[in-house]
Each structure stands twice: as C-alpha cells, then as structure tokens.
C-alpha cells in the first residue's frame, strides 16, 4: 500500500470512529434531556428578567474589599474562587465550573463551595468520576470555531458553547436567566504564560495569573486568541439584542467591553 492509499485508509477509519463517537454522544444527550438536571435548568429561564448581575473572574485585580461591596448583589463566580473566602463574608449566588481537568482535581473543594446553586458541564460526568450531588448540569458544546466567532447560546438548557473561558459560559447562562445588565469584575485577561493557535508559548514576565498564590495549577495554558473571539461574540450578541455588558475590572487587558467603575455601577439603582 502506497502513502496515498494509507492516508485514505486513515481518513476512512477516522470517519468511522467519529461516526460512532457522535452516536454515543447523541445517546448520552437524549438521556440528559430527560434528566432532573435538565428540567431544573429550564426553571432558571428568565428567573432574573431585567435584573443586573456580576460575573467574577479570578484575576489578580480581584480584592476582598470589592467582593464585600457585592454581598447584596447577584453574582456568578468560578473555579478556585474559594481561595478568597477566608478574606471576605461575600459568597457567590451562583458558582460555575467548566474546565474538566481542573474541576476533576479540585472536586473536593468544589463540593464544599458555599453558593446557592452550582453549575457544571454534564460532559465532565462522561469522562471523569465527577459528581456533585446538589449541582445542576448543562451540556457544553465544544465545537471548534477559530478563526470565526463561536456561537452564542440563546437556550442554555440545551447547550452552552465553548469560548475558551468559563466567563463566556457564565455570560451565556446569565443571558438565559434574563439578566439585562452584566458586569465583569476580576477578568484581567492577562496571564504569565499563554499559547497561541500555532502552538507557540508566550511568556509575560512579571505577570500574575490569579488573585491567589496559585498559578496555573492543573490548568492547560490559556489561549487568549480563542478567548478573545469568545468575548467578541458576547459583545456582538449584546449589541444586537439590547443587553449591557460592561467591564468593571480594575485594570487588566480586556478591552472588548466598555469600561465602568464598580462604584458607579453600585450607585445606579
């Protein structure tokens, strides 16, 4: 068999493999759409219609003082936010995780996170022994999209689209819940080490990844090219649908959304 024939054979085998993978996923999704978790997620549709919320990142600009200002607000927080709990009385309304590898590593800590509701991808239960009893699970659609913008879900009960940032997932969930004003805080969009779409490692000297001492423990390197497309997709959706997404982060490098001071947001009732 020559090289050309071998290549054709490999392509054919891959085609068959992905066909059966898609069948298995469809079977899993069919079961998911009949689950209690799916029905619970439906109940959150427009639960907060017309309200405002804050999506909290884990960037180095995040401070316990700012979080204390949000104790009466509806907030979303993610991943290792629990590392700041010993410095503030604030606790998130909603807690969300999306990184499969990281969540699998910190499952014990996640299980004890204080939040009214926790949201995770159902996909993680398919690939890891991850199970949080009081959580609500959503389907994370990991379609490749670069160099185009990722899709933006208008029905988070059906799916949330990957955007290489848990913040992008949280924005989609917030829109599904009916929030009309979404403010980002602690989303610095700046990391010590990143990787681009060509696989090149980019190092930024003197940059701190997170508010805590942990730097990239258990995480794959962030791809800011793909994350940027996700934020651009969120901005586009907001502009086309009369929603407000503003960046209240103190500093950082995320300029997709108009900037606003946290104090100015809290003065607006």
PEBEL-V118585 format. One record per residue. N is the residue number from 1. RES is the residue in three letters. NEAR is the number of other ideal C-beta (glycine too) atoms within 8 Angstrom. Layout:
n={N & N}
res={RES & RES}
near={NEAR & NEAR}
//
This chain:
n={1 & 2 & 3 & 4 & 5 & 6 & 7 & 8 & 9 & 10 & 11 & 12 & 13 & 14 & 15 & 16 & 17 & 18 & 19 & 20 & 21 & 22 & 23 & 24 & 25 & 26 & 27 & 28 & 29 & 30 & 31 & 32 & 33 & 34 & 35 & 36 & 37 & 38 & 39 & 40 & 41 & 42 & 43 & 44 & 45 & 46 & 47 & 48 & 49 & 50 & 51 & 52 & 53 & 54 & 55 & 56 & 57 & 58 & 59 & 60 & 61 & 62 & 63 & 64 & 65 & 66 & 67 & 68 & 69 & 70 & 71 & 72 & 73 & 74 & 75 & 76 & 77 & 78 & 79 & 80 & 81 & 82 & 83 & 84 & 85 & 86 & 87 & 88 & 89 & 90 & 91 & 92 & 93 & 94 & 95 & 96 & 97 & 98 & 99 & 100 & 101 & 102 & 103 & 104 & 105 & 106 & 107 & 108 & 109 & 110 & 111 & 112 & 113 & 114 & 115 & 116 & 117 & 118 & 119 & 120 & 121 & 122 & 123 & 124 & 125 & 126 & 127 & 128 & 129 & 130 & 131 & 132 & 133 & 134 & 135 & 136 & 137 & 138 & 139 & 140 & 141 & 142 & 143 & 144 & 145 & 146 & 147 & 148 & 149 & 150 & 151 & 152 & 153 & 154 & 155 & 156 & 157 & 158 & 159 & 160 & 161 & 162 & 163 & 164 & 165 & 166 & 167 & 168 & 169 & 170 & 171 & 172 & 173 & 174 & 175 & 176 & 177 & 178 & 179 & 180 & 181 & 182 & 183 & 184 & 185 & 186 & 187 & 188 & 189 & 190 & 191 & 192 & 193 & 194 & 195 & 196 & 197 & 198 & 199 & 200 & 201 & 202 & 203 & 204 & 205 & 206 & 207 & 208 & 209 & 210 & 211 & 212 & 213 & 214 & 215 & 216 & 217 & 218 & 219 & 220 & 221 & 222 & 223 & 224 & 225 & 226 & 227 & 228 & 229 & 230 & 231 & 232 & 233 & 234 & 235 & 236 & 237 & 238 & 239 & 240 & 241 & 242 & 243 & 244 & 245 & 246 & 247 & 248 & 249 & 250 & 251 & 252 & 253 & 254 & 255 & 256 & 257 & 258 & 259 & 260 & 261 & 262 & 263 & 264 & 265 & 266 & 267 & 268 & 269}
res={UNK & UNK & UNK & UNK & UNK & UNK & UNK & UNK & UNK & UNK & UNK & UNK & UNK & UNK & UNK & UNK & UNK & UNK & UNK & UNK & UNK & UNK & UNK & UNK & UNK & UNK & UNK & UNK & UNK & UNK & UNK & UNK & UNK & UNK & UNK & UNK & UNK & UNK & UNK & UNK & UNK & UNK & UNK & UNK & UNK & UNK & UNK & UNK & UNK & UNK & UNK & UNK & UNK & UNK & UNK & UNK & UNK & UNK & UNK & UNK & UNK & UNK & UNK & UNK & UNK & UNK & UNK & UNK & UNK & UNK & UNK & UNK & UNK & UNK & UNK & UNK & UNK & UNK & UNK & UNK & UNK & UNK & UNK & UNK & UNK & UNK & UNK & UNK & UNK & UNK & UNK & UNK & UNK & UNK & UNK & UNK & UNK & UNK & UNK & UNK & UNK & UNK & UNK & UNK & UNK & UNK & UNK & UNK & UNK & UNK & UNK & UNK & UNK & UNK & UNK & UNK & UNK & UNK & UNK & UNK & UNK & UNK & UNK & UNK & UNK & UNK & UNK & UNK & UNK & UNK & UNK & UNK & UNK & UNK & UNK & UNK & UNK & UNK & UNK & UNK & UNK & UNK & UNK & UNK & UNK & UNK & UNK & UNK & UNK & UNK & UNK & UNK & UNK & UNK & UNK & UNK & UNK & UNK & UNK & UNK & UNK & UNK & UNK & UNK & UNK & UNK & UNK & UNK & UNK & UNK & UNK & UNK & UNK & UNK & UNK & UNK & UNK & UNK & UNK & UNK & UNK & UNK & UNK & UNK & UNK & UNK & UNK & UNK & UNK & UNK & UNK & UNK & UNK & UNK & UNK & UNK & UNK & UNK & UNK & UNK & UNK & UNK & UNK & UNK & UNK & UNK & UNK & UNK & UNK & UNK & UNK & UNK & UNK & UNK & UNK & UNK & UNK & UNK & UNK & UNK & UNK & UNK & UNK & UNK & UNK & UNK & UNK & UNK & UNK & UNK & UNK & UNK & UNK & UNK & UNK & UNK & UNK & UNK & UNK & UNK & UNK & UNK & UNK & UNK & UNK & UNK & UNK & UNK & UNK & UNK & UNK & UNK & UNK & UNK & UNK & UNK & UNK & UNK & UNK & UNK & UNK & UNK & UNK & UNK & UNK & UNK & UNK & UNK & UNK}
near={4 & 5 & 5 & 6 & 8 & 9 & 8 & 8 & 9 & 8 & 8 & 8 & 8 & 8 & 8 & 8 & 8 & 8 & 8 & 8 & 8 & 8 & 8 & 8 & 8 & 8 & 8 & 10 & 9 & 8 & 8 & 12 & 7 & 6 & 9 & 5 & 11 & 12 & 8 & 9 & 12 & 8 & 7 & 11 & 9 & 6 & 8 & 11 & 7 & 5 & 10 & 11 & 16 & 14 & 15 & 15 & 13 & 12 & 15 & 8 & 11 & 13 & 8 & 9 & 6 & 12 & 13 & 10 & 8 & 12 & 8 & 3 & 9 & 11 & 13 & 16 & 10 & 14 & 11 & 11 & 13 & 9 & 9 & 12 & 9 & 3 & 5 & 8 & 5 & 10 & 6 & 11 & 9 & 14 & 14 & 14 & 14 & 12 & 10 & 12 & 9 & 12 & 16 & 11 & 8 & 11 & 10 & 6 & 9 & 13 & 7 & 7 & 10 & 5 & 11 & 4 & 9 & 14 & 12 & 15 & 12 & 13 & 10 & 12 & 9 & 6 & 6 & 8 & 4 & 11 & 5 & 10 & 4 & 4 & 10 & 11 & 14 & 14 & 12 & 13 & 10 & 6 & 8 & 4 & 10 & 8 & 3 & 6 & 9 & 13 & 9 & 11 & 12 & 5 & 7 & 13 & 10 & 6 & 10 & 12 & 14 & 12 & 14 & 10 & 9 & 11 & 12 & 17 & 15 & 12 & 12 & 14 & 15 & 13 & 14 & 13 & 12 & 12 & 13 & 10 & 10 & 16 & 15 & 16 & 14 & 13 & 13 & 13 & 11 & 8 & 11 & 9 & 10 & 11 & 10 & 10 & 7 & 4 & 6 & 6 & 8 & 8 & 6 & 10 & 4 & 3 & 8 & 6 & 10 & 11 & 11 & 8 & 3 & 9 & 8 & 10 & 6 & 7 & 9 & 5 & 10 & 10 & 11 & 10 & 9 & 12 & 14 & 10 & 16 & 15 & 16 & 10 & 14 & 15 & 11 & 10 & 11 & 11 & 7 & 5 & 6 & 3 & 12 & 7 & 12 & 13 & 15 & 13 & 14 & 8 & 5 & 12 & 6 & 12 & 6 & 9 & 11 & 5 & 8 & 10 & 7 & 12 & 6 & 8 & 12 & 8 & 6 & 5 & 2}
//
